[in-house]
Amino acid sequence: MQLSVSFENTAGTEKRSGPVQVGWFLNQTKGGVIYSAPERVRGAERNRTHAKSASRCPAVVNMESRYFLVRCPFDLNLQFVRDKEGKPGVRNLNGAMSGIRGNKLREKVIMTPEQEWRYAGVPTIQIPTPYVFISDEPVHISQVPPFLHYLKQPWPGTLFGGRFPINVWPRPLMWAFEWHDTEKPLRIDRGDPWFYAGFETASPERSVTCQEVERTPELLEYMDLISGAVNYVNQTFSLFEEAERRRPETLVKPIARRGAT
């Protein structure tokens, strides 16, 4: 089996051709209908009627084709607050008109303990997502803000992104946000751009496809193997090689559905 944690370790292996297959699935299916499929950022609606249009630039097309958009699954209209004891928290500004029930919002939006904030006075909130990406060959994912989309309501802070190899460490993504301007609310409507998943491959000339995959027993067993490791060790990257040794050779089994990209 030749998976490799890093691209450098693929030297001397058989060179593959065709698109790099990236799979995605939801690790929790309850209420999963609110989570839309990732969309390729490169869109056909762009202007391609002129030869010099940026939509025809190979560099632009190649970069955009490696990013997939994930949209926000519910309305967020949050205000940063502190209680009488000074403990940080959030308030739902939509109140009784909110599309998401208060108890469910409290389950979804997690205020990180203040001692864990990266910057003093800059709160961090987290929203667990059920999105998991996986590949049977070396691929790194980067979770980044939706920088190619115009946001009608600019965020009062920054996305807390990350990068890791999905071939050996498929795990649910966490949407994390650093709230720099706490005087302004954080508002993201359902369907608005939430984040991008960008993919790096060992062969830059190969395109990337992203398709929903089956939650096979082998895949779920491997997910159980690596889940929760962050609760026991500080540097989970040190576990990549051990996970690779125990990984089945094939975990990606695409679901044939209309609209796959």
Secondary structure, 3 states (H helix, E strand, C coil): CCCCCCHHHHCCCCCCCCCEEEEEEECCCCCHHHCCCCEECCCCCCCCCCCCCHHHCHHHHHHHCCEEEEECCCCEEEEEEECCCCCEEEEECCHHHCCCCHHHHHHHCEECCHHHCCCCCCCEEEEECCEEEEECCCEEEEEECCCCCCCCCCCCEEECCEEEECCCCCCCCEEEEEECCCCCCEEECCCCEEEEEEEEECCCCCCEEEEEECCCHHHHHHHHHHCCHHHCCCCHHHHHHHHHHCCCCCCCCECCCCCCC
